[in-house]
Amino acid sequence: MATYSSYGYYTTTQSDTFDLIAYDLYGDEYLASDIVALNPEYSGELIFDAGVELKVPIYDGDTGSETVAPWRRPR
């Protein structure tokens, strides 16, 4: 199970979704629920407009996904 103790920020691009963000950042769309949990005010959003700043988890250790490329890591 993936665990995190801190978070970073991700700014959406047009047409992002929670599962697409999770897949792009971590290689695992199932981690989208963690992003939703950090951003309850956006839990009803299906498709984002560009420019929305979301909190995203910074995982402690293995997420079960392949290594995330540095340019895809949360800022």
CHARMM internal coordinates of N, CA and C (Angstrom, degrees):
IC EDIT
DIST 1 N 1 CA 1.4461
DIST 1 CA 1 C 1.5285
ANGL 1 N 1 CA 1 C 108.89
DIST 1 C 2 N 1.3086
ANGL 1 CA 1 C 2 N 116.69
DIHE 1 N 1 CA 1 C 2 N 137.15
DIST 2 N 2 CA 1.4488
ANGL 1 C 2 N 2 CA 122.27
DIHE 1 CA 1 C 2 N 2 CA 178.93
DIST 2 CA 2 C 1.5214
ANGL 2 N 2 CA 2 C 109.93
DIHE 1 C 2 N 2 CA 2 C -79.18
DIST 2 C 3 N 1.3318
ANGL 2 CA 2 C 3 N 116.01
DIHE 2 N 2 CA 2 C 3 N 134.11
DIST 3 N 3 CA 1.4516
ANGL 2 C 3 N 3 CA 120.23
DIHE 2 CA 2 C 3 N 3 CA 176.53
DIST 3 CA 3 C 1.5185
ANGL 3 N 3 CA 3 C 108.85
DIHE 2 C 3 N 3 CA 3 C -125.67
DIST 3 C 4 N 1.3215
ANGL 3 CA 3 C 4 N 115.21
DIHE 3 N 3 CA 3 C 4 N 150.62
DIST 4 N 4 CA 1.4480
ANGL 3 C 4 N 4 CA 119.57
DIHE 3 CA 3 C 4 N 4 CA 177.34
DIST 4 CA 4 C 1.5207
ANGL 4 N 4 CA 4 C 109.10
DIHE 3 C 4 N 4 CA 4 C -140.68
DIST 4 C 5 N 1.3237
ANGL 4 CA 4 C 5 N 115.33
DIHE 4 N 4 CA 4 C 5 N 151.25
DIST 5 N 5 CA 1.4556
ANGL 4 C 5 N 5 CA 120.17
DIHE 4 CA 4 C 5 N 5 CA 179.69
DIST 5 CA 5 C 1.5235
ANGL 5 N 5 CA 5 C 111.63
DIHE 4 C 5 N 5 CA 5 C -124.67
DIST 5 C 6 N 1.3206
ANGL 5 CA 5 C 6 N 116.74
DIHE 5 N 5 CA 5 C 6 N -2.84
DIST 6 N 6 CA 1.4490
ANGL 5 C 6 N 6 CA 120.45
DIHE 5 CA 5 C 6 N 6 CA 177.82
DIST 6 CA 6 C 1.5201
ANGL 6 N 6 CA 6 C 109.19
DIHE 5 C 6 N 6 CA 6 C -147.58
DIST 6 C 7 N 1.3028
ANGL 6 CA 6 C 7 N 115.31
DIHE 6 N 6 CA 6 C 7 N 174.55
DIST 7 N 7 CA 1.4558
ANGL 6 C 7 N 7 CA 119.26
DIHE 6 CA 6 C 7 N 7 CA 179.68
DIST 7 CA 7 C 1.5197
ANGL 7 N 7 CA 7 C 110.32
DIHE 6 C 7 N 7 CA 7 C -142.62
DIST 7 C 8 N 1.3258
ANGL 7 CA 7 C 8 N 114.04
DIHE 7 N 7 CA 7 C 8 N 159.38
DIST 8 N 8 CA 1.4500
ANGL 7 C 8 N 8 CA 122.60
DIHE 7 CA 7 C 8 N 8 CA 174.23
DIST 8 CA 8 C 1.5167
ANGL 8 N 8 CA 8 C 107.95
DIHE 7 C 8 N 8 CA 8 C -119.93
DIST 8 C 9 N 1.3120
ANGL 8 CA 8 C 9 N 116.16
DIHE 8 N 8 CA 8 C 9 N -163.64
DIST 9 N 9 CA 1.4586
ANGL 8 C 9 N 9 CA 120.73
DIHE 8 CA 8 C 9 N 9 CA -179.01
DIST 9 CA 9 C 1.5161
ANGL 9 N 9 CA 9 C 110.40
DIHE 8 C 9 N 9 CA 9 C -126.29
DIST 9 C 10 N 1.3239
ANGL 9 CA 9 C 10 N 114.32
DIHE 9 N 9 CA 9 C 10 N 148.19
DIST 10 N 10 CA 1.4569
ANGL 9 C 10 N 10 CA 122.31
DIHE 9 CA 9 C 10 N 10 CA 177.36
DIST 10 CA 10 C 1.5201
ANGL 10 N 10 CA 10 C 106.71
DIHE 9 C 10 N 10 CA 10 C -134.27
DIST 10 C 11 N 1.3164
ANGL 10 CA 10 C 11 N 117.20
DIHE 10 N 10 CA 10 C 11 N 131.53
DIST 11 N 11 CA 1.4583
ANGL 10 C 11 N 11 CA 121.63
DIHE 10 CA 10 C 11 N 11 CA 176.39
DIST 11 CA 11 C 1.5213
ANGL 11 N 11 CA 11 C 108.47
DIHE 10 C 11 N 11 CA 11 C -101.81
DIST 11 C 12 N 1.3186
ANGL 11 CA 11 C 12 N 115.44
DIHE 11 N 11 CA 11 C 12 N 124.73
DIST 12 N 12 CA 1.4588
ANGL 11 C 12 N 12 CA 120.54
DIHE 11 CA 11 C 12 N 12 CA -173.99
DIST 12 CA 12 C 1.5262
ANGL 12 N 12 CA 12 C 111.99
DIHE 11 C 12 N 12 CA 12 C -70.75
DIST 12 C 13 N 1.3201
ANGL 12 CA 12 C 13 N 113.81
DIHE 12 N 12 CA 12 C 13 N 155.47
DIST 13 N 13 CA 1.4513
ANGL 12 C 13 N 13 CA 121.83
DIHE 12 CA 12 C 13 N 13 CA 168.48
DIST 13 CA 13 C 1.5240
ANGL 13 N 13 CA 13 C 106.72
DIHE 12 C 13 N 13 CA 13 C -109.79
DIST 13 C 14 N 1.3043
ANGL 13 CA 13 C 14 N 116.65
DIHE 13 N 13 CA 13 C 14 N 162.82
DIST 14 N 14 CA 1.4604
ANGL 13 C 14 N 14 CA 121.50
DIHE 13 CA 13 C 14 N 14 CA -178.97
DIST 14 CA 14 C 1.5276
ANGL 14 N 14 CA 14 C 111.08
DIHE 13 C 14 N 14 CA 14 C -52.72
DIST 14 C 15 N 1.3057
ANGL 14 CA 14 C 15 N 116.73
DIHE 14 N 14 CA 14 C 15 N 130.59
DIST 15 N 15 CA 1.4724
ANGL 14 C 15 N 15 CA 125.30
DIHE 14 CA 14 C 15 N 15 CA 176.01
DIST 15 CA 15 C 1.5191
ANGL 15 N 15 CA 15 C 114.20
DIHE 14 C 15 N 15 CA 15 C 79.10
DIST 15 C 16 N 1.3324
ANGL 15 CA 15 C 16 N 119.66
DIHE 15 N 15 CA 15 C 16 N 10.22
DIST 16 N 16 CA 1.4633
ANGL 15 C 16 N 16 CA 120.61
DIHE 15 CA 15 C 16 N 16 CA 172.96
DIST 16 CA 16 C 1.5259
ANGL 16 N 16 CA 16 C 109.97
DIHE 15 C 16 N 16 CA 16 C -63.04
DIST 16 C 17 N 1.3157
ANGL 16 CA 16 C 17 N 115.67
DIHE 16 N 16 CA 16 C 17 N 150.58
DIST 17 N 17 CA 1.4613
ANGL 16 C 17 N 17 CA 123.23
DIHE 16 CA 16 C 17 N 17 CA 171.92
DIST 17 CA 17 C 1.5263
ANGL 17 N 17 CA 17 C 106.94
DIHE 16 C 17 N 17 CA 17 C -130.28
DIST 17 C 18 N 1.3346
ANGL 17 CA 17 C 18 N 116.89
DIHE 17 N 17 CA 17 C 18 N 162.63
DIST 18 N 18 CA 1.4599
ANGL 17 C 18 N 18 CA 119.14
DIHE 17 CA 17 C 18 N 18 CA 179.98
DIST 18 CA 18 C 1.5296
ANGL 18 N 18 CA 18 C 111.82
DIHE 17 C 18 N 18 CA 18 C -57.67
DIST 18 C 19 N 1.3302
ANGL 18 CA 18 C 19 N 116.60
DIHE 18 N 18 CA 18 C 19 N -44.44
DIST 19 N 19 CA 1.4671
ANGL 18 C 19 N 19 CA 118.27
DIHE 18 CA 18 C 19 N 19 CA -177.52
DIST 19 CA 19 C 1.5286
ANGL 19 N 19 CA 19 C 112.13
DIHE 18 C 19 N 19 CA 19 C -69.85
DIST 19 C 20 N 1.3164
ANGL 19 CA 19 C 20 N 117.70
DIHE 19 N 19 CA 19 C 20 N -33.36
DIST 20 N 20 CA 1.4620
ANGL 19 C 20 N 20 CA 120.55
DIHE 19 CA 19 C 20 N 20 CA 176.74
DIST 20 CA 20 C 1.5294
ANGL 20 N 20 CA 20 C 110.66
DIHE 19 C 20 N 20 CA 20 C -67.40
DIST 20 C 21 N 1.3237
ANGL 20 CA 20 C 21 N 116.42
DIHE 20 N 20 CA 20 C 21 N -41.20
DIST 21 N 21 CA 1.4635
ANGL 20 C 21 N 21 CA 120.30
DIHE 20 CA 20 C 21 N 21 CA 177.54
DIST 21 CA 21 C 1.5235
ANGL 21 N 21 CA 21 C 110.17
DIHE 20 C 21 N 21 CA 21 C -61.84
DIST 21 C 22 N 1.3318
ANGL 21 CA 21 C 22 N 116.81
DIHE 21 N 21 CA 21 C 22 N -46.75
DIST 22 N 22 CA 1.4683
ANGL 21 C 22 N 22 CA 120.87
DIHE 21 CA 21 C 22 N 22 CA 179.62
DIST 22 CA 22 C 1.5259
ANGL 22 N 22 CA 22 C 110.90
DIHE 21 C 22 N 22 CA 22 C -60.83
DIST 22 C 23 N 1.3112
ANGL 22 CA 22 C 23 N 117.01
DIHE 22 N 22 CA 22 C 23 N -42.10
DIST 23 N 23 CA 1.4606
ANGL 22 C 23 N 23 CA 119.99
DIHE 22 CA 22 C 23 N 23 CA 179.42
DIST 23 CA 23 C 1.5284
ANGL 23 N 23 CA 23 C 111.02
DIHE 22 C 23 N 23 CA 23 C -66.08
DIST 23 C 24 N 1.3352
ANGL 23 CA 23 C 24 N 116.53
DIHE 23 N 23 CA 23 C 24 N -43.84
DIST 24 N 24 CA 1.4664
ANGL 23 C 24 N 24 CA 120.14
DIHE 23 CA 23 C 24 N 24 CA -179.74
DIST 24 CA 24 C 1.5195
ANGL 24 N 24 CA 24 C 111.96
DIHE 23 C 24 N 24 CA 24 C -64.21
DIST 24 C 25 N 1.3381
ANGL 24 CA 24 C 25 N 117.13
DIHE 24 N 24 CA 24 C 25 N -41.24
DIST 25 N 25 CA 1.4590
ANGL 24 C 25 N 25 CA 120.13
DIHE 24 CA 24 C 25 N 25 CA -176.63
DIST 25 CA 25 C 1.5224
ANGL 25 N 25 CA 25 C 113.61
DIHE 24 C 25 N 25 CA 25 C -79.95
DIST 25 C 26 N 1.3424
ANGL 25 CA 25 C 26 N 116.23
DIHE 25 N 25 CA 25 C 26 N -39.42
DIST 26 N 26 CA 1.4668
ANGL 25 C 26 N 26 CA 120.30
DIHE 25 CA 25 C 26 N 26 CA -170.17
DIST 26 CA 26 C 1.5247
ANGL 26 N 26 CA 26 C 114.33
DIHE 25 C 26 N 26 CA 26 C -120.72
DIST 26 C 27 N 1.3308
ANGL 26 CA 26 C 27 N 117.11
DIHE 26 N 26 CA 26 C 27 N -7.75
DIST 27 N 27 CA 1.4493
ANGL 26 C 27 N 27 CA 119.85
DIHE 26 CA 26 C 27 N 27 CA -177.44
DIST 27 CA 27 C 1.5170
ANGL 27 N 27 CA 27 C 113.23
DIHE 26 C 27 N 27 CA 27 C 74.60
DIST 27 C 28 N 1.3422
ANGL 27 CA 27 C 28 N 116.81
DIHE 27 N 27 CA 27 C 28 N 18.98
DIST 28 N 28 CA 1.4665
ANGL 27 C 28 N 28 CA 121.35
DIHE 27 CA 27 C 28 N 28 CA -176.33
DIST 28 CA 28 C 1.5248
ANGL 28 N 28 CA 28 C 109.33
DIHE 27 C 28 N 28 CA 28 C -149.95
DIST 28 C 29 N 1.3173
ANGL 28 CA 28 C 29 N 116.66
DIHE 28 N 28 CA 28 C 29 N 104.77
DIST 29 N 29 CA 1.4658
ANGL 28 C 29 N 29 CA 121.05
DIHE 28 CA 28 C 29 N 29 CA -178.32
DIST 29 CA 29 C 1.5243
ANGL 29 N 29 CA 29 C 112.98
DIHE 28 C 29 N 29 CA 29 C -65.19
DIST 29 C 30 N 1.3249
ANGL 29 CA 29 C 30 N 117.15
DIHE 29 N 29 CA 29 C 30 N -20.14
DIST 30 N 30 CA 1.4691
ANGL 29 C 30 N 30 CA 120.31
DIHE 29 CA 29 C 30 N 30 CA -179.56
DIST 30 CA 30 C 1.5244
ANGL 30 N 30 CA 30 C 112.80
DIHE 29 C 30 N 30 CA 30 C -71.42
DIST 30 C 31 N 1.3123
ANGL 30 CA 30 C 31 N 117.67
DIHE 30 N 30 CA 30 C 31 N -12.23
DIST 31 N 31 CA 1.4612
ANGL 30 C 31 N 31 CA 121.07
DIHE 30 CA 30 C 31 N 31 CA 176.15
DIST 31 CA 31 C 1.5306
ANGL 31 N 31 CA 31 C 111.48
DIHE 30 C 31 N 31 CA 31 C -81.57
DIST 31 C 32 N 1.3246
ANGL 31 CA 31 C 32 N 117.10
DIHE 31 N 31 CA 31 C 32 N 1.03
DIST 32 N 32 CA 1.4670
ANGL 31 C 32 N 32 CA 121.43
DIHE 31 CA 31 C 32 N 32 CA 177.46
DIST 32 CA 32 C 1.5175
ANGL 32 N 32 CA 32 C 111.64
DIHE 31 C 32 N 32 CA 32 C -58.36
DIST 32 C 33 N 1.3145
ANGL 32 CA 32 C 33 N 118.02
DIHE 32 N 32 CA 32 C 33 N -33.33
DIST 33 N 33 CA 1.4691
ANGL 32 C 33 N 33 CA 120.66
DIHE 32 CA 32 C 33 N 33 CA -178.91
DIST 33 CA 33 C 1.5262
ANGL 33 N 33 CA 33 C 111.27
DIHE 32 C 33 N 33 CA 33 C -62.20
DIST 33 C 34 N 1.3286
ANGL 33 CA 33 C 34 N 117.89
DIHE 33 N 33 CA 33 C 34 N -31.48
DIST 34 N 34 CA 1.4656
ANGL 33 C 34 N 34 CA 120.79
DIHE 33 CA 33 C 34 N 34 CA 176.77
DIST 34 CA 34 C 1.5285
ANGL 34 N 34 CA 34 C 110.92
DIHE 33 C 34 N 34 CA 34 C -68.82
DIST 34 C 35 N 1.3168
ANGL 34 CA 34 C 35 N 116.65
DIHE 34 N 34 CA 34 C 35 N -37.41
DIST 35 N 35 CA 1.4631
ANGL 34 C 35 N 35 CA 120.45
DIHE 34 CA 34 C 35 N 35 CA 177.57
DIST 35 CA 35 C 1.5245
ANGL 35 N 35 CA 35 C 109.79
DIHE 34 C 35 N 35 CA 35 C -67.60
DIST 35 C 36 N 1.3101
ANGL 35 CA 35 C 36 N 117.40
DIHE 35 N 35 CA 35 C 36 N -42.88
DIST 36 N 36 CA 1.4643
ANGL 35 C 36 N 36 CA 121.13
DIHE 35 CA 35 C 36 N 36 CA 177.41
DIST 36 CA 36 C 1.5287
ANGL 36 N 36 CA 36 C 110.26
DIHE 35 C 36 N 36 CA 36 C -60.10
DIST 36 C 37 N 1.3304
ANGL 36 CA 36 C 37 N 117.22
DIHE 36 N 36 CA 36 C 37 N -42.92
DIST 37 N 37 CA 1.4684
ANGL 36 C 37 N 37 CA 121.42
DIHE 36 CA 36 C 37 N 37 CA -179.01
DIST 37 CA 37 C 1.5319
ANGL 37 N 37 CA 37 C 111.80
DIHE 36 C 37 N 37 CA 37 C -61.02
DIST 37 C 38 N 1.3271
ANGL 37 CA 37 C 38 N 117.35
DIHE 37 N 37 CA 37 C 38 N -33.12
DIST 38 N 38 CA 1.4642
ANGL 37 C 38 N 38 CA 121.16
DIHE 37 CA 37 C 38 N 38 CA 178.30
DIST 38 CA 38 C 1.5206
ANGL 38 N 38 CA 38 C 112.88
DIHE 37 C 38 N 38 CA 38 C -79.85
DIST 38 C 39 N 1.3271
ANGL 38 CA 38 C 39 N 116.85
DIHE 38 N 38 CA 38 C 39 N -13.06
DIST 39 N 39 CA 1.4653
ANGL 38 C 39 N 39 CA 122.01
DIHE 38 CA 38 C 39 N 39 CA -175.63
DIST 39 CA 39 C 1.5193
ANGL 39 N 39 CA 39 C 111.49
DIHE 38 C 39 N 39 CA 39 C -132.79
DIST 39 C 40 N 1.3337
ANGL 39 CA 39 C 40 N 118.35
DIHE 39 N 39 CA 39 C 40 N 59.14
DIST 40 N 40 CA 1.4681
ANGL 39 C 40 N 40 CA 120.28
DIHE 39 CA 39 C 40 N 40 CA -174.70
DIST 40 CA 40 C 1.5273
ANGL 40 N 40 CA 40 C 113.90
DIHE 39 C 40 N 40 CA 40 C -59.83
DIST 40 C 41 N 1.3282
ANGL 40 CA 40 C 41 N 117.01
DIHE 40 N 40 CA 40 C 41 N -26.24
DIST 41 N 41 CA 1.4614
ANGL 40 C 41 N 41 CA 119.59
DIHE 40 CA 40 C 41 N 41 CA 179.45
DIST 41 CA 41 C 1.5237
ANGL 41 N 41 CA 41 C 112.74
DIHE 40 C 41 N 41 CA 41 C -66.98
DIST 41 C 42 N 1.3299
ANGL 41 CA 41 C 42 N 117.17
DIHE 41 N 41 CA 41 C 42 N -16.39
DIST 42 N 42 CA 1.4677
ANGL 41 C 42 N 42 CA 122.24
DIHE 41 CA 41 C 42 N 42 CA 178.91
DIST 42 CA 42 C 1.5261
ANGL 42 N 42 CA 42 C 112.49
DIHE 41 C 42 N 42 CA 42 C -110.39
DIST 42 C 43 N 1.3057
ANGL 42 CA 42 C 43 N 118.38
DIHE 42 N 42 CA 42 C 43 N 10.72
DIST 43 N 43 CA 1.4658
ANGL 42 C 43 N 43 CA 121.19
DIHE 42 CA 42 C 43 N 43 CA -173.82
DIST 43 CA 43 C 1.5316
ANGL 43 N 43 CA 43 C 112.87
DIHE 42 C 43 N 43 CA 43 C -60.71
DIST 43 C 44 N 1.3079
ANGL 43 CA 43 C 44 N 118.38
DIHE 43 N 43 CA 43 C 44 N -23.40
DIST 44 N 44 CA 1.4659
ANGL 43 C 44 N 44 CA 121.15
DIHE 43 CA 43 C 44 N 44 CA 179.26
DIST 44 CA 44 C 1.5182
ANGL 44 N 44 CA 44 C 114.20
DIHE 43 C 44 N 44 CA 44 C -89.77
DIST 44 C 45 N 1.3199
ANGL 44 CA 44 C 45 N 117.04
DIHE 44 N 44 CA 44 C 45 N -3.50
DIST 45 N 45 CA 1.4667
ANGL 44 C 45 N 45 CA 120.65
DIHE 44 CA 44 C 45 N 45 CA -179.60
DIST 45 CA 45 C 1.5245
ANGL 45 N 45 CA 45 C 110.16
DIHE 44 C 45 N 45 CA 45 C -76.21
DIST 45 C 46 N 1.3083
ANGL 45 CA 45 C 46 N 115.69
DIHE 45 N 45 CA 45 C 46 N 130.08
DIST 46 N 46 CA 1.4647
ANGL 45 C 46 N 46 CA 119.81
DIHE 45 CA 45 C 46 N 46 CA 175.17
DIST 46 CA 46 C 1.5222
ANGL 46 N 46 CA 46 C 110.76
DIHE 45 C 46 N 46 CA 46 C -95.81
DIST 46 C 47 N 1.3310
ANGL 46 CA 46 C 47 N 116.02
DIHE 46 N 46 CA 46 C 47 N -43.70
DIST 47 N 47 CA 1.4607
ANGL 46 C 47 N 47 CA 121.82
DIHE 46 CA 46 C 47 N 47 CA -179.20
DIST 47 CA 47 C 1.5241
ANGL 47 N 47 CA 47 C 107.58
DIHE 46 C 47 N 47 CA 47 C -132.34
DIST 47 C 48 N 1.3225
ANGL 47 CA 47 C 48 N 116.51
DIHE 47 N 47 CA 47 C 48 N 128.30
DIST 48 N 48 CA 1.4549
ANGL 47 C 48 N 48 CA 121.30
DIHE 47 CA 47 C 48 N 48 CA -177.08
DIST 48 CA 48 C 1.5185
ANGL 48 N 48 CA 48 C 112.79
DIHE 47 C 48 N 48 CA 48 C -89.13
DIST 48 C 49 N 1.3225
ANGL 48 CA 48 C 49 N 114.88
DIHE 48 N 48 CA 48 C 49 N 149.47
DIST 49 N 49 CA 1.4555
ANGL 48 C 49 N 49 CA 121.62
DIHE 48 CA 48 C 49 N 49 CA 166.24
DIST 49 CA 49 C 1.5231
ANGL 49 N 49 CA 49 C 107.02
DIHE 48 C 49 N 49 CA 49 C -79.95
DIST 49 C 50 N 1.3077
ANGL 49 CA 49 C 50 N 116.72
DIHE 49 N 49 CA 49 C 50 N 166.31
DIST 50 N 50 CA 1.4594
ANGL 49 C 50 N 50 CA 120.87
DIHE 49 CA 49 C 50 N 50 CA 176.24
DIST 50 CA 50 C 1.5216
ANGL 50 N 50 CA 50 C 109.97
DIHE 49 C 50 N 50 CA 50 C -70.11
DIST 50 C 51 N 1.3348
ANGL 50 CA 50 C 51 N 116.32
DIHE 50 N 50 CA 50 C 51 N 145.84
DIST 51 N 51 CA 1.4476
ANGL 50 C 51 N 51 CA 121.37
DIHE 50 CA 50 C 51 N 51 CA 171.51
DIST 51 CA 51 C 1.5122
ANGL 51 N 51 CA 51 C 117.19
DIHE 50 C 51 N 51 CA 51 C 93.62
DIST 51 C 52 N 1.3290
ANGL 51 CA 51 C 52 N 118.59
DIHE 51 N 51 CA 51 C 52 N 6.98
DIST 52 N 52 CA 1.4644
ANGL 51 C 52 N 52 CA 120.85
DIHE 51 CA 51 C 52 N 52 CA 177.47
DIST 52 CA 52 C 1.5255
ANGL 52 N 52 CA 52 C 108.15
DIHE 51 C 52 N 52 CA 52 C -84.43
DIST 52 C 53 N 1.3213
ANGL 52 CA 52 C 53 N 116.38
DIHE 52 N 52 CA 52 C 53 N 127.17
DIST 53 N 53 CA 1.4661
ANGL 52 C 53 N 53 CA 120.10
DIHE 52 CA 52 C 53 N 53 CA 179.82
DIST 53 CA 53 C 1.5263
ANGL 53 N 53 CA 53 C 109.52
DIHE 52 C 53 N 53 CA 53 C -92.38
DIST 53 C 54 N 1.3213
ANGL 53 CA 53 C 54 N 116.23
DIHE 53 N 53 CA 53 C 54 N 120.18
DIST 54 N 54 CA 1.4564
ANGL 53 C 54 N 54 CA 122.74
DIHE 53 CA 53 C 54 N 54 CA -179.91
DIST 54 CA 54 C 1.5200
ANGL 54 N 54 CA 54 C 110.41
DIHE 53 C 54 N 54 CA 54 C -114.23
DIST 54 C 55 N 1.3172
ANGL 54 CA 54 C 55 N 115.75
DIHE 54 N 54 CA 54 C 55 N 148.28
DIST 55 N 55 CA 1.4584
ANGL 54 C 55 N 55 CA 120.83
DIHE 54 CA 54 C 55 N 55 CA 169.37
DIST 55 CA 55 C 1.5237
ANGL 55 N 55 CA 55 C 107.14
DIHE 54 C 55 N 55 CA 55 C -80.50
DIST 55 C 56 N 1.3207
ANGL 55 CA 55 C 56 N 116.68
DIHE 55 N 55 CA 55 C 56 N 138.50
DIST 56 N 56 CA 1.4614
ANGL 55 C 56 N 56 CA 121.27
DIHE 55 CA 55 C 56 N 56 CA 176.90
DIST 56 CA 56 C 1.5198
ANGL 56 N 56 CA 56 C 109.13
DIHE 55 C 56 N 56 CA 56 C -132.19
DIST 56 C 57 N 1.3325
ANGL 56 CA 56 C 57 N 117.50
DIHE 56 N 56 CA 56 C 57 N 141.37
DIST 57 N 57 CA 1.4612
ANGL 56 C 57 N 57 CA 120.20
DIHE 56 CA 56 C 57 N 57 CA -177.21
DIST 57 CA 57 C 1.5219
ANGL 57 N 57 CA 57 C 112.90
DIHE 56 C 57 N 57 CA 57 C -67.06
DIST 57 C 58 N 1.3186
ANGL 57 CA 57 C 58 N 114.55
DIHE 57 N 57 CA 57 C 58 N 145.75
DIST 58 N 58 CA 1.4624
ANGL 57 C 58 N 58 CA 121.76
DIHE 57 CA 57 C 58 N 58 CA 167.91
DIST 58 CA 58 C 1.5235
ANGL 58 N 58 CA 58 C 104.31
DIHE 57 C 58 N 58 CA 58 C -108.67
DIST 58 C 59 N 1.3059
ANGL 58 CA 58 C 59 N 115.79
DIHE 58 N 58 CA 58 C 59 N 111.70
DIST 59 N 59 CA 1.4602
ANGL 58 C 59 N 59 CA 121.54
DIHE 58 CA 58 C 59 N 59 CA -170.92
DIST 59 CA 59 C 1.5174
ANGL 59 N 59 CA 59 C 113.00
DIHE 58 C 59 N 59 CA 59 C -79.65
DIST 59 C 60 N 1.3334
ANGL 59 CA 59 C 60 N 114.49
DIHE 59 N 59 CA 59 C 60 N 143.18
DIST 60 N 60 CA 1.4579
ANGL 59 C 60 N 60 CA 123.11
DIHE 59 CA 59 C 60 N 60 CA 175.13
DIST 60 CA 60 C 1.5174
ANGL 60 N 60 CA 60 C 107.76
DIHE 59 C 60 N 60 CA 60 C -89.19
DIST 60 C 61 N 1.3144
ANGL 60 CA 60 C 61 N 116.71
DIHE 60 N 60 CA 60 C 61 N 102.59
DIST 61 N 61 CA 1.4581
ANGL 60 C 61 N 61 CA 119.05
DIHE 60 CA 60 C 61 N 61 CA 178.94
DIST 61 CA 61 C 1.5054
ANGL 61 N 61 CA 61 C 113.10
DIHE 60 C 61 N 61 CA 61 C 84.55
DIST 61 C 62 N 1.3143
ANGL 61 CA 61 C 62 N 115.59
DIHE 61 N 61 CA 61 C 62 N -148.35
DIST 62 N 62 CA 1.4555
ANGL 61 C 62 N 62 CA 124.01
DIHE 61 CA 61 C 62 N 62 CA -171.43
DIST 62 CA 62 C 1.5162
ANGL 62 N 62 CA 62 C 112.49
DIHE 61 C 62 N 62 CA 62 C -76.88
DIST 62 C 63 N 1.3284
ANGL 62 CA 62 C 63 N 116.13
DIHE 62 N 62 CA 62 C 63 N 129.62
DIST 63 N 63 CA 1.4649
ANGL 62 C 63 N 63 CA 120.87
DIHE 62 CA 62 C 63 N 63 CA 174.29
DIST 63 CA 63 C 1.5208
ANGL 63 N 63 CA 63 C 110.96
DIHE 62 C 63 N 63 CA 63 C -93.22
DIST 63 C 64 N 1.3305
ANGL 63 CA 63 C 64 N 115.81
DIHE 63 N 63 CA 63 C 64 N -3.52
DIST 64 N 64 CA 1.4571
ANGL 63 C 64 N 64 CA 119.11
DIHE 63 CA 63 C 64 N 64 CA -174.34
DIST 64 CA 64 C 1.5174
ANGL 64 N 64 CA 64 C 110.89
DIHE 63 C 64 N 64 CA 64 C 89.13
DIST 64 C 65 N 1.3245
ANGL 64 CA 64 C 65 N 116.59
DIHE 64 N 64 CA 64 C 65 N -3.74
DIST 65 N 65 CA 1.4576
ANGL 64 C 65 N 65 CA 122.37
DIHE 64 CA 64 C 65 N 65 CA -179.20
DIST 65 CA 65 C 1.5141
ANGL 65 N 65 CA 65 C 109.50
DIHE 64 C 65 N 65 CA 65 C -104.70
DIST 65 C 66 N 1.3118
ANGL 65 CA 65 C 66 N 115.05
DIHE 65 N 65 CA 65 C 66 N 170.72
DIST 66 N 66 CA 1.4549
ANGL 65 C 66 N 66 CA 119.49
DIHE 65 CA 65 C 66 N 66 CA 175.75
DIST 66 CA 66 C 1.5150
ANGL 66 N 66 CA 66 C 108.95
DIHE 65 C 66 N 66 CA 66 C -70.16
DIST 66 C 67 N 1.2952
ANGL 66 CA 66 C 67 N 116.70
DIHE 66 N 66 CA 66 C 67 N 165.73
DIST 67 N 67 CA 1.4582
ANGL 66 C 67 N 67 CA 121.48
DIHE 66 CA 66 C 67 N 67 CA -180.00
DIST 67 CA 67 C 1.5212
ANGL 67 N 67 CA 67 C 109.99
DIHE 66 C 67 N 67 CA 67 C -59.38
DIST 67 C 68 N 1.3218
ANGL 67 CA 67 C 68 N 115.46
DIHE 67 N 67 CA 67 C 68 N 134.47
DIST 68 N 68 CA 1.4525
ANGL 67 C 68 N 68 CA 121.30
DIHE 67 CA 67 C 68 N 68 CA -179.18
DIST 68 CA 68 C 1.5197
ANGL 68 N 68 CA 68 C 108.95
DIHE 67 C 68 N 68 CA 68 C -85.37
DIST 68 C 69 N 1.3100
ANGL 68 CA 68 C 69 N 115.65
DIHE 68 N 68 CA 68 C 69 N 130.66
DIST 69 N 69 CA 1.4582
ANGL 68 C 69 N 69 CA 120.64
DIHE 68 CA 68 C 69 N 69 CA 179.09
DIST 69 CA 69 C 1.5278
ANGL 69 N 69 CA 69 C 109.62
DIHE 68 C 69 N 69 CA 69 C -62.80
DIST 69 C 70 N 1.3182
ANGL 69 CA 69 C 70 N 118.56
DIHE 69 N 69 CA 69 C 70 N 145.31
DIST 70 N 70 CA 1.4683
ANGL 69 C 70 N 70 CA 121.31
DIHE 69 CA 69 C 70 N 70 CA -176.40
DIST 70 CA 70 C 1.5211
ANGL 70 N 70 CA 70 C 114.22
DIHE 69 C 70 N 70 CA 70 C -54.35
DIST 70 C 71 N 1.3371
ANGL 70 CA 70 C 71 N 118.23
DIHE 70 N 70 CA 70 C 71 N -37.81
DIST 71 N 71 CA 1.4581
ANGL 70 C 71 N 71 CA 120.58
DIHE 70 CA 70 C 71 N 71 CA -178.52
DIST 71 CA 71 C 1.5306
ANGL 71 N 71 CA 71 C 112.21
DIHE 70 C 71 N 71 CA 71 C -74.12
DIST 71 C 72 N 1.3244
ANGL 71 CA 71 C 72 N 118.75
DIHE 71 N 71 CA 71 C 72 N -9.44
DIST 72 N 72 CA 1.4462
ANGL 71 C 72 N 72 CA 121.82
DIHE 71 CA 71 C 72 N 72 CA 178.19
DIST 72 CA 72 C 1.5193
ANGL 72 N 72 CA 72 C 113.01
DIHE 71 C 72 N 72 CA 72 C -102.10
DIST 72 C 73 N 1.3162
ANGL 72 CA 72 C 73 N 116.76
DIHE 72 N 72 CA 72 C 73 N -3.25
DIST 73 N 73 CA 1.4611
ANGL 72 C 73 N 73 CA 120.81
DIHE 72 CA 72 C 73 N 73 CA -179.65
DIST 73 CA 73 C 1.5208
ANGL 73 N 73 CA 73 C 109.23
DIHE 72 C 73 N 73 CA 73 C -73.98
DIST 73 C 74 N 1.3365
ANGL 73 CA 73 C 74 N 116.94
DIHE 73 N 73 CA 73 C 74 N 149.72
DIST 74 N 74 CA 1.4630
ANGL 73 C 74 N 74 CA 119.67
DIHE 73 CA 73 C 74 N 74 CA 178.18
DIST 74 CA 74 C 1.5232
ANGL 74 N 74 CA 74 C 111.21
DIHE 73 C 74 N 74 CA 74 C -59.89
DIST 74 C 75 N 1.3039
ANGL 74 CA 74 C 75 N 116.17
DIHE 74 N 74 CA 74 C 75 N 147.68
DIST 75 N 75 CA 1.4614
ANGL 74 C 75 N 75 CA 120.72
DIHE 74 CA 74 C 75 N 75 CA 178.25
DIST 75 CA 75 C 1.5056
ANGL 75 N 75 CA 75 C 109.12
DIHE 74 C 75 N 75 CA 75 C -89.68
END
COOR INIT
IC SEED 1 N 1 CA 1 C
IC BUILD
